[in-house]
Amino acid sequence: MKEKFYMKDNNPWLKYALDDLSVLSMIEDENVFRVIYFHSQQLAEKILKAGLFEQGKKIPRTHDIVYLIDALDTHTGVSADDIQYLSSVYVDSRYPPDVGLLPHGEPSKKDAERAMRIAKEVYHSITEKF
């Protein structure tokens, strides 16, 4: 049986991930789907970087969730389709005239719920492994 490790208290990426998780908890029942979508992507990105930190790896300057998962020496158990979906939502600008984070425009409640579910699955998978 593999020994379980716990994330270091000094892991800066874990602290940032926990901020995004807290924000999601506060807004999950609100109709702010762009914000939910954004913080979901950020939660997954930051917890994956926390995992890389735990593995002693250099943290890449990327928002690409697929790339970050591939860089880890562990599996999340989250489907490739879900990972690609969440990875596709990051944009460099969150201000108008950008219509929304999705190719079809503003995210719906269903989109936001899916993004949050995926992000939480990634979060739980990584925190269970370290």
N, C-alpha and C positions, 0 to 999 in steps of 0.2 A: 504494500500500500504506500502510495506517495505521501510524503510528509507535507502537511499543510503549512504554508507560510502566510504571515499577515503583513499587510502593507505597512511600511515604515511610517511613523508619525511625521517624519520630515519630508514626506512625499508631496511636493508642491502641486503636482497634477491631481492627486487625490483631493486635496483641499478645493481646487477649482471645480472638479467634477461634483463634489458635494454641494457646492454653491448652485450649480445648474440643477441638480436633483431637488434641492430645496425650492428653487424657483418653480420647477415643474409641479411640485406638490401644492404650491400656493395658487397656481393658475390653471390646473388641469380641468377644472369645472367652469372656466371662463370661456367666452367666445373670442379668444385671441389666438387664432389658429396659426398665424405666421410666427408669433412669439413662441408658442408651444413647439412648433416645428423647428425653429432656430435653436432653442435650448435643448431639444432632444438630440439634434446633431452635435451640439457642443458637449453634452453629457457623454455621448459615445466617444467622441474624439478625445476628450480629456481623460476618461477612464482608460482608454487604450494607451495613451501616453503615460499614464500612471503605471500601467503594466510594463511598458518598455523601461521606465525608470527603475522599477523593481528588478528587471533583468539586467540592469547596468548598461543598457544600450543608449546610444545617442538619440535624442528626441528629434525627429525630422520636423522641419517647418512645413507642414502640410495639413490640410483639412480633409484629406482623402481617407475615409474610413476603411476602404478596401486595402489601401496601401499599408495603413497602420496595423490592421489585422494580419496581413501577410508578414509584417516585420516581427510580430510576436512569436515566441517559441511555444505557443499554446493554441488551443482551439476554443472558440466561443460557443459552438453549438448552434449559432444563429445562422439561418439559411443565407446562402449567397445572394438570393434575390432580395431579401430584406436588407442585407448589408449594402448592396448596390443602391437600393432605394434611399436609404438614409444618407449614404455618401453623396448622392446627387443633389441634396438640398442646399448645400452651402453656397453662398454667393458672397463676393467681395464687398458688395454694397447692400445695405438693408434699407436704403432710402429711395423714395420716388425719384425717377420715374419707373423704377423696377416695379412691375405689377405684383409680383409675388415670388415665392421661392421655387415654384414648380413650373415646368414648361407650359402647363395649361393655365397658369395664372395663380390666383390666390388659392392656398390650401383650404380644403374643406375640413369639417369636423372629423370625418372618416380618415383623411390624410393625417391630421394631427394626432389622432388616436393611434394610428399605425406607427407613426414616427416615435411617439412616446413609448409604445410597447417595445419596439425594437431597441431603443436606447436603454430601457430598463433591463431588457434581456442581456444586452452587452455588459451593462454595469454589474449585474448580479453574477454573470459568468466570470468576469475578471476578478471581482472581489472574492468570489469563492475559491479562486485558484491561488491567490496570494495572501 
